[in-house]
């Protein structure tokens, strides 16, 4: 019996395959691909472009303004969808493809799924060197797209049309696997995109992908449960894996049943509502005083779905208990075993529910739980003081955060790099899973506006507010246009401190002179005096500049009902940060310098290093 086939170009096969991949959300079968972001060029317009046109009613194509921006938006879509759905991005060869590499690294670090379909050189090599081709004198197989290899979970270069069959199957395995999850790059040689092949019809049968929930190993589970039962001062660190596993309810039940305080990473914030009495808030370098005071004493840390990066652990100097044990509940063994952790390789929800049952009747010492409640009360007082308006000429970032929160209480907050993530991690009051969306794994300046677009596409009913500094706005703002084109309203609050205020503060803290960060400290002839409101308005946004916290709150209220993207600009102080909370962060200070401030900072640095845990 001969296999039924359909004759398609390779690019048509890719488009048709993507259009029939499905998942189940809240009992409804939906496309797993939310769409394709595309900027066409000579490496993909003829092949992929024609193919996407053929499925545009089943798989929407969105035109972006910048390749990095569109990849950021696609990644944000996946994060806002808790990795249950994702998008693809296609570009031309050369600079179009390379523009996406930074975003792909972001996805790799944050364990987020996105499918990259960059065009590539001719497989037959006859036109070499084609426009925008990289030539390696010692390796004829190299192209610009090899830059994707170290930042992709799976990379493949398609040089024959039939190779796309195993490549797409492998791509879907990686994109949907909770442990392997990350970016996939299929580099599509431009001549092969247009080549036809008789593909089996079965390759285009609808396939439904559902999350794999990994069960714990019996021995690992017994060891982890035993360690927790011996704990006197346990804490839980909730990472992004809690959200991706949809384990928020299980986390709340576990913490309540056993009286264990919970602290949140940047990726894990919103796993518990801010108002939950056992939610101690942020932890680590940008941590609340409540979380950090408890973390210093903790004898068992139950690390759920977190990769324990240095901002979470205070560069591994936060935990000061000599008898500390870490229980690493994670789908990825690499993360579960960090710092000699007791691995519990399992889905977060499955693992928490199993631990809850195994620990029936056991609770943390009441004195420890009560200490946590007292520490949280003290922290809330400090946080409220930081966000309260004052008569200062220039408001702090914290005061702007307070204004945004008061004016738009139910908003979904989007941010990324700079000083804002630290203040937001401490101060934003997230009320539901996913309402706090920070890219701080790779801390990518320029993610914010494009990321907001991706969140809005994933959650069209949400009131999406993007908070962004002037430095990040300058790096990548063009997807304001995309948001207007797509009717995806964002409210963008631009905090203008006239430079890179966050790094200027770090420069000062390490003994450095104010140099090349704030605009006034750069080598310049004339300061630019940028009118961000006018710039945003020129791209089609509703835009205004406000002169005070009161005006900001009023503007946020007035524009809530506006039907297109709105940009509100406010000048802020580059030096003021929230003094309460926080922790030392390992930033190496020069060992020798002609400047006394640097030498003094180095002495302090050497002392601080002694608190770091090794191993």
ZAVEX-504524 format. One line per field, with one value per residue (C-alpha): residue number from 1; x, y, z. Coordinates in pm, whole numbers. Layout:
residues N
seq = (NUM	...);
u = (X	...);
v = (Y	...);
w = (Z	...);
end
This chain:
residues 615
seq = (1	2	3	4	5	6	7	8	9	10	11	12	13	14	15	16	17	18	19	20	21	22	23	24	25	26	27	28	29	30	31	32	33	34	35	36	37	38	39	40	41	42	43	44	45	46	47	48	49	50	51	52	53	54	55	56	57	58	59	60	61	62	63	64	65	66	67	68	69	70	71	72	73	74	75	76	77	78	79	80	81	82	83	84	85	86	87	88	89	90	91	92	93	94	95	96	97	98	99	100	101	102	103	104	105	106	107	108	109	110	111	112	113	114	115	116	117	118	119	120	121	122	123	124	125	126	127	128	129	130	131	132	133	134	135	136	137	138	139	140	141	142	143	144	145	146	147	148	149	150	151	152	153	154	155	156	157	158	159	160	161	162	163	164	165	166	167	168	169	170	171	172	173	174	175	176	177	178	179	180	181	182	183	184	185	186	187	188	189	190	191	192	193	194	195	196	197	198	199	200	201	202	203	204	205	206	207	208	209	210	211	212	213	214	215	216	217	218	219	220	221	222	223	224	225	226	227	228	229	230	231	232	233	234	235	236	237	238	239	240	241	242	243	244	245	246	247	248	249	250	251	252	253	254	255	256	257	258	259	260	261	262	263	264	265	266	267	268	269	270	271	272	273	274	275	276	277	278	279	280	281	282	283	284	285	286	287	288	289	290	291	292	293	294	295	296	297	298	299	300	301	302	303	304	305	306	307	308	309	310	311	312	313	314	315	316	317	318	319	320	321	322	323	324	325	326	327	328	329	330	331	332	333	334	335	336	337	338	339	340	341	342	343	344	345	346	347	348	349	350	351	352	353	354	355	356	357	358	359	360	361	362	363	364	365	366	367	368	369	370	371	372	373	374	375	376	377	378	379	380	381	382	383	384	385	386	387	388	389	390	391	392	393	394	395	396	397	398	399	400	401	402	403	404	405	406	407	408	409	410	411	412	413	414	415	416	417	418	419	420	421	422	423	424	425	426	427	428	429	430	431	432	433	434	435	436	437	438	439	440	441	442	443	444	445	446	447	448	449	450	451	452	453	454	455	456	457	458	459	460	461	462	463	464	465	466	467	468	469	470	471	472	473	474	475	476	477	478	479	480	481	482	483	484	485	486	487	488	489	490	491	492	493	494	495	496	497	498	499	500	501	502	503	504	505	506	507	508	509	510	511	512	513	514	515	516	517	518	519	520	521	522	523	524	525	526	527	528	529	530	531	532	533	534	535	536	537	538	539	540	541	542	543	544	545	546	547	548	549	550	551	552	553	554	555	556	557	558	559	560	561	562	563	564	565	566	567	568	569	570	571	572	573	574	575	576	577	578	579	580	581	582	583	584	585	586	587	588	589	590	591	592	593	594	595	596	597	598	599	600	601	602	603	604	605	606	607	608	609	610	611	612	613	614	615);
u = (0	155	165	-53	149	99	345	452	752	957	831	470	527	654	353	101	264	256	-109	-222	-32	-276	-300	-580	-643	-927	-1083	-1074	-851	-666	-371	-44	117	-26	99	416	603	767	998	1054	1371	1541	1610	1248	996	964	960	831	634	433	379	250	9	-140	-232	-303	-661	-539	-201	-189	123	216	447	694	932	1251	1364	1482	1158	940	1133	1097	724	700	892	672	367	501	583	240	88	284	466	144	140	416	497	739	955	1095	1357	1579	1943	2232	2145	1778	1864	2141	1909	1717	2013	1996	1630	1704	1963	1697	1464	1744	1829	1464	1370	1102	978	1001	1056	1305	1291	1572	1649	1993	2233	2181	2235	2354	2612	2591	2526	2793	2851	2488	2390	2443	2636	2910	3214	3452	3779	3841	3493	3259	2962	2951	2680	2565	2303	2568	2545	2216	2379	2498	2171	1929	1811	1787	1945	1913	2006	1769	1961	1713	1332	1272	1496	1215	1014	1240	1347	994	910	1218	1139	796	941	1178	926	675	909	913	1276	1425	1205	1373	1431	1450	1620	1552	1781	1608	1831	1653	1668	1545	1246	1118	1198	904	882	612	538	332	-18	15	279	1	-246	-364	-159	-249	34	-38	207	416	397	710	662	930	1172	1089	1436	1477	1132	1197	1525	1364	1065	1292	1505	1198	1062	1383	1367	1316	1332	1216	1142	1011	1159	902	1044	894	838	550	367	455	327	11	93	-8	-299	-86	188	-61	-211	132	257	-62	-78	281	331	622	696	724	956	951	1210	1158	1018	812	657	275	285	109	-107	75	-189	-127	2	283	406	719	773	1092	1415	1785	1964	1629	1460	1226	1361	1115	1237	1603	1587	1429	1660	1963	1843	1680	1798	1603	1527	1263	1357	1057	1103	1394	1741	1878	2060	2281	2013	1803	2084	2264	2556	2532	2602	2241	2207	2411	2301	2593	2350	2157	2005	1849	1570	1565	1215	1262	1190	1551	1813	2076	1883	1767	2123	2277	2495	2473	2096	1891	1729	1358	1319	948	675	621	251	296	594	425	110	312	518	201	62	390	420	67	62	402	437	723	779	508	772	926	594	509	847	764	433	603	876	615	425	745	825	482	525	862	724	427	662	877	583	405	413	621	690	1029	1110	1177	995	1169	1100	923	684	601	534	300	110	71	-49	-303	-440	-459	-496	-577	-305	-57	287	567	929	1286	1627	1768	1674	1300	1307	1466	1207	919	1037	1019	715	468	160	82	-267	-291	-63	102	12	382	587	960	1241	1527	1692	1887	1800	1760	1730	1473	1254	985	764	793	736	424	295	351	171	-124	-151	-152	-391	-604	-843	-563	-483	-115	111	474	714	1038	1333	1453	1761	1561	1307	1588	1720	1399	1069	954	697	477	386	309	84	-116	-137	-268	-509	-316	-342	-53	-9	361	502	843	1058	1313	1616	1833	2064	2146	2063	2087	2440	2540	2442	2637	2935	2919	2875	3194	3397	3379	3352	3028	3124	2943	2611	2398	2383	2539	2845	2908	3146	2915	2890	2517	2273	1987	1677	1472	1095	973	606	650	844	573	302	488	448	74	45	-162	115	163	422	326	501	415	290	-58	-61	61	-224	-473	-330	-341	-705	-801	-634	-756	-1047	-842	-854	-492	-142	-75	264	298	636	757	1098	1249	1546	1836	1984	1702	1622	1429	1666	1475	1551	1814	2138	2499	2569	2904	3042	3421	3598	3943	4223	4440	4349	4482	4148	4098	3725	3798	4055	3810	3538	3778	3844	3471	3439	3701	3517	3186	3331	3387	3013	2984	2908	3144	3032);
v = (0	328	620	916	1228	1593	1794	2114	2337	2304	2643	2544	2227	2434	2666	2384	2184	2480	2547	2202	2188	2228	2236	2237	2548	2539	2244	2407	2284	2585	2642	2609	2871	3214	3334	3424	3752	3826	4081	3972	4007	3834	3528	3451	3664	3428	3098	3151	3462	3281	2985	3198	3374	3035	2967	3324	3238	2962	3097	3478	3663	3989	4246	4391	4688	4530	4168	4178	4348	4087	3803	3976	4004	3636	3535	3752	3586	3247	3368	3529	3201	3010	2828	2658	2851	3018	3193	3174	3446	3458	3693	3733	3626	3833	4135	4041	3705	3834	4099	3815	3653	3872	3784	3415	3431	3589	3296	3047	3195	3219	2870	3012	2857	3038	2903	3097	3057	3273	3257	3124	3115	2895	2527	2478	2760	2861	3234	3257	3502	3604	3946	3959	3631	3580	3408	3204	3143	2824	2672	2664	2549	2859	3123	3408	3177	2974	3251	3092	2763	2850	3020	2760	2448	2286	2409	2263	2388	2262	2189	1941	1970	1631	1724	1945	1637	1519	1878	2003	1699	1755	2126	2057	1813	2079	2363	2164	1976	2132	2036	2109	2409	2695	2849	2637	2764	2606	2777	2765	2778	3011	2790	2489	2690	2693	2329	2086	1741	1474	1496	1225	1351	1206	1471	1731	1551	1761	1692	1800	1874	1872	1945	1658	1641	1466	1244	1240	952	755	779	1150	1216	1029	1218	1555	1489	1370	1685	1907	1721	1800	2169	2427	2731	2631	2873	2832	3018	3028	3060	3083	2707	2754	2968	2746	2443	2635	2541	2861	2701	2402	2634	2831	2514	2369	2687	2730	2369	2365	2727	2789	3146	3196	3434	3505	3543	3789	3510	3368	3691	3670	3297	3397	3708	3996	3994	3631	3645	3398	3579	3759	3920	3946	3773	3844	4148	4316	4142	4266	4297	4024	3766	3838	3828	3484	3359	3442	3209	2935	2580	2434	2618	2451	2596	2542	2600	2840	2837	3019	3296	3541	3807	3545	3418	3747	3602	3301	3520	3553	3215	3225	2911	2665	2372	2492	2231	2312	2095	2158	2086	2136	1965	2021	1825	2088	2339	2093	2005	2351	2410	2049	2067	1761	1708	1647	1629	1670	1899	2179	2109	1733	1770	2016	1807	1491	1667	1804	1453	1310	1584	1545	1663	1832	2207	2450	2583	2836	3082	3076	3133	3414	3575	3569	3745	4013	4065	4105	4366	4566	4538	4657	4972	5040	4971	5200	5477	5434	5457	5747	6081	6369	6728	6640	6824	6493	6177	5847	5534	5395	5689	5642	5273	5370	5606	5345	5086	5321	5436	5097	4838	4539	4598	4347	4502	4457	4566	4446	4601	4895	5018	4963	4582	4607	4856	4667	4335	4487	4710	4597	4431	4145	4010	3710	3469	3635	3992	4068	4015	4092	3988	3975	3648	3817	4172	4288	4661	4727	4427	4628	4769	4468	4246	4441	4376	4001	4002	4190	3942	3655	3829	4069	4138	4251	4614	4594	4863	4887	5074	5166	5395	5646	5433	5123	5330	5469	5122	4973	5157	5078	4816	5103	5114	4741	4773	5047	4850	4544	4733	4597	4885	4936	5201	5291	5492	5636	5736	5987	6022	6145	5849	5507	5583	5223	5170	5515	5412	5087	5286	5505	5205	5046	5363	5477	5837	5952	5879	5803	5693	5999	6217	6509	6295	6185	6331	6577	6914	6962	6766	6632	6737	6445	6495	6140	6237	6403	6102	5858	6080	6080	5701	5729	5693	5911	6084	6340	6452	6504	6714	6542	6223	6373	6454	6102	5942	6169	6088	5715	5739	5960	5739	5403	5411	5533	5270	5280	5275	5560	5693	5899	6056	6175	6306	6113	6132	5913	5858	5772	5406	5222	5188	4911	4554	4460	4266	4275	4173	4046	4307	4284	4607	4688	4562	4867	5221	5574	5675	5650	5577	5269	5141	5187	5007	4720	4678	4650	4407	4173	4168	4094	3800	3614	3560	3371	3000	2788	2479);
w = (0	-109	132	37	-31	-110	-320	-145	-125	191	312	241	444	738	729	694	974	1215	1135	1258	1587	1877	2254	2511	2724	2979	2799	2455	2172	2028	1792	1981	1755	1828	1492	1305	1326	993	839	480	279	-11	206	296	103	-195	-7	346	249	-17	217	507	270	193	558	672	771	1005	1112	1129	1016	1191	1035	1285	1267	1406	1413	1773	1870	1703	1866	2204	2146	2052	2363	2584	2428	2538	2889	2930	2808	3076	2794	2683	2353	2153	1826	1534	1379	1029	887	586	595	727	946	963	1112	1338	1481	1644	1820	2133	2179	2124	2401	2622	2552	2618	2958	3060	2933	2702	2375	2042	1690	1474	1096	958	590	501	206	-101	-29	-387	-337	-701	-643	-368	-224	-222	-86	295	302	560	406	618	433	631	647	349	561	784	755	977	1123	1303	1562	1669	1768	2123	2216	2074	2254	1913	1588	1241	894	625	305	151	158	322	617	749	854	1140	1213	1279	1488	1700	1722	1869	2121	2251	2245	2453	2687	3038	3098	2754	2679	2499	2156	1842	1526	1189	942	605	299	61	-247	-48	78	-279	-366	-387	-228	-198	175	349	426	776	849	838	1063	1358	1669	2024	2266	2640	2924	3052	3432	3555	3859	4133	4180	4494	4651	4572	4711	5036	5089	5023	5249	5529	5505	5525	5829	6017	5932	6205	5981	5631	5349	4995	4699	4421	4070	3725	3722	3965	3709	3412	3601	3698	4057	4238	4422	4520	4646	4857	5004	5085	5251	5454	5567	5691	5795	5556	5440	5062	4878	4506	4231	3947	3728	4015	4141	4126	4204	4526	4563	4730	5006	5104	5460	5392	5082	5200	4862	4663	4767	4717	4580	4510	4800	5070	5422	5523	5272	5323	5704	5686	5410	5622	5899	5690	5746	5453	5129	4911	4572	4343	3971	4004	3853	4161	3976	4162	4212	4393	4616	4679	4480	4715	5020	5140	5310	5629	5815	5822	5821	5516	5288	4951	4814	4439	4306	3935	3603	3497	3691	3608	3819	4083	4191	4212	4519	4632	4638	4720	4379	4348	3971	3913	3790	4042	4099	4119	4352	4588	4612	4679	4948	5104	5141	5272	5534	5670	6033	6015	6051	6086	6438	6516	6634	6286	6113	6353	6290	5920	5979	6187	5928	5654	5855	5901	5531	5423	5631	5466	5118	5169	5281	4970	4730	4902	4713	4847	4749	4595	4274	4096	4209	4269	4066	4374	4385	4018	4086	4368	4139	3865	4115	4272	3936	3763	4040	3817	3556	3419	3459	3201	3248	3194	3253	3446	3793	3760	3796	4140	4262	4103	4244	4590	4556	4288	4442	4204	4262	4027	3841	3542	3640	3692	3377	3411	3181	3428	3340	3062	3172	2815	2759	2489	2573	2746	2468	2239	2541	2626	2275	2317	2653	2504	2216	2465	2709	2504	2793	3029	3101	3004	3147	3036	3262	3088	3149	2893	2819	2728	2536	2320	2246	2105	2077	1724	1823	1942	1573	1570	1875	1702	1376	1563	1788	2087	2330	2573	2838	2839	3129	3042	3339	3214	3443	3155	3124	3261	3623	3745	3617	3734	4088	4053	3926	4236	4469	4335	4383	4025	3914	3750	3391	3064	3219	3287	2978	3162	3241	2882	2626	2454	2288	2342	2559	2346	2540	2408	2383	2434	2418	2080	1954	2062	1915	1583	1576	1629	2006	2234	2428	2700	2953	3316	3577	3904	4068	4096	3724	3648	3843	3670	3325	3395	3497	3203	2941	3071	2825	2527	2251	2136	2278	2518	2628	2946	3024	3365	3475	3769	4004	3886	4233	4476	4540	4810	5105	5284	5182	4927	4957	4844	4484	4360	4120	4109	4211	4066	4290	4224	4125	4144	4294	4671	4632	4425	4674	4961	4765	4697	5069	5129	4841	4986	5319	5150	4956	5282	5317	4988	4999	4790	4605);
end
